[in-house]
Amino acid sequence: MELTNLTVIKLVEKAVTNEVYTNIPVALVNDHVVRMSIMTEPYFWHFHPDSDESFLVLEGSICIDLEDRTIELFASQMFTIPKNVKHRTRPNGGRSVNLTFEKGDMATVKIKDLP
């Protein structure tokens, strides 16, 4: 997908999918990317060694599991995970749609499932 400046982005149209997990880049901002995530099942445990990651829920709600607690976010709520913090996201219910804001060249390190 080519991202261009000076373009109106219709997020509702991009959120139409039957995939279990979709992560679509929707905008570039300096050295960061804005992605739209649509999920119906949990994402794997991971961390980012070189970038924070912010989540903004658009539809439904998500749970962000951390090693010691779970953060529940609803539509219009935002939460930032600092770099190196182990986490996973999962829909709270049947489906969630959220935006993530992160460095464009961010590394994702998959880890063994945590209890």
C-alpha positions as CSV (number, residue, x, y, z in Angstrom):
1,M,0.0,0.0,0.0
2,E,1.4,3.4,-1.0
3,L,0.8,6.1,1.6
4,T,0.7,9.7,0.3
5,N,0.3,13.1,1.9
6,L,-2.7,15.4,1.3
7,T,-5.1,12.4,1.1
8,V,-8.3,12.0,3.0
9,I,-8.2,8.5,4.7
10,K,-11.6,6.8,5.1
11,L,-10.9,4.5,8.1
12,V,-14.4,3.0,8.1
13,E,-13.8,1.6,4.6
14,K,-10.4,0.2,5.6
15,A,-12.0,-1.6,8.5
16,V,-14.1,-3.9,6.3
17,T,-12.5,-7.3,6.6
18,N,-13.3,-10.9,7.6
19,E,-9.7,-11.6,8.5
20,V,-8.8,-12.8,12.0
21,Y,-6.1,-10.2,12.3
22,T,-5.4,-7.3,10.0
23,N,-2.8,-4.6,10.5
24,I,-3.0,-1.9,7.8
25,P,-0.6,1.1,7.6
26,V,-2.9,4.2,7.0
27,A,-0.5,7.2,7.5
28,L,3.1,8.2,7.8
29,V,4.0,11.0,10.2
30,N,7.7,11.9,10.1
31,D,9.5,8.6,11.1
32,H,6.3,7.1,12.6
33,V,3.5,5.0,11.1
34,V,-0.2,5.0,12.0
35,R,-1.6,1.5,11.6
36,M,-5.2,0.3,11.9
37,S,-5.6,-3.1,13.6
38,I,-8.7,-5.2,13.2
39,M,-8.8,-8.3,15.3
40,T,-11.1,-11.1,16.3
41,E,-8.5,-13.2,18.1
42,P,-5.5,-12.4,20.4
43,Y,-2.1,-11.2,19.0
44,F,1.0,-13.0,20.3
45,W,3.1,-11.9,23.3
46,H,5.9,-9.6,22.2
47,F,7.8,-6.4,23.0
48,H,9.5,-3.6,21.0
49,P,13.1,-2.9,21.9
50,D,13.3,0.4,20.1
51,S,9.9,2.1,20.2
52,D,7.0,3.0,22.4
53,E,3.5,1.9,21.0
54,S,0.3,3.8,21.5
55,F,-3.2,2.4,21.0
56,L,-6.4,4.4,20.3
57,V,-9.5,2.3,20.2
58,L,-12.0,3.2,17.4
59,E,-14.6,0.3,17.7
60,G,-15.3,-2.3,20.3
61,S,-12.7,-2.6,23.1
62,I,-9.4,-4.3,23.5
63,C,-7.5,-5.8,26.4
64,I,-3.8,-5.1,26.6
65,D,-2.2,-7.9,28.7
66,L,0.9,-6.9,30.6
67,E,3.0,-9.3,32.7
68,D,1.3,-8.0,35.9
69,R,-2.1,-6.7,34.9
70,T,-4.5,-6.2,32.0
71,I,-5.6,-2.8,30.7
72,E,-9.0,-2.6,29.1
73,L,-9.6,0.2,26.6
74,F,-12.9,1.2,25.1
75,A,-13.7,3.4,22.0
76,S,-12.0,6.8,22.2
77,Q,-9.6,5.7,24.9
78,M,-5.8,5.7,24.4
79,F,-2.9,3.9,26.2
80,T,0.9,3.9,25.5
81,I,3.2,1.0,26.2
82,P,6.8,2.0,26.7
83,K,9.5,0.2,24.7
84,N,10.8,-3.2,26.2
85,V,7.4,-3.8,28.0
86,K,6.1,-7.3,27.2
87,H,2.5,-7.3,26.1
88,R,-0.2,-8.7,23.9
89,T,-3.5,-7.3,22.6
90,R,-6.8,-9.1,22.2
91,P,-10.3,-8.1,21.4
92,N,-12.7,-7.8,24.3
93,G,-15.6,-9.4,22.6
94,G,-16.0,-10.4,19.0
95,R,-14.1,-7.7,17.2
96,S,-12.0,-4.6,17.9
97,V,-10.6,-1.8,15.7
98,N,-7.8,0.4,16.9
99,L,-5.1,2.7,15.7
100,T,-1.5,2.2,16.7
101,F,1.2,4.9,16.6
102,E,4.8,3.6,16.4
103,K,8.2,4.1,14.8
104,G,8.1,3.1,11.1
105,D,11.2,0.8,11.5
106,M,10.1,-0.6,14.9
107,A,11.2,-4.2,15.6
108,T,8.8,-6.7,17.2
109,V,10.3,-9.5,19.2
110,K,8.0,-12.5,19.7
111,I,8.2,-14.2,23.1
112,K,6.9,-17.4,24.6
113,D,3.4,-17.1,25.9
114,L,3.1,-15.8,29.5
115,P,0.7,-17.3,32.0
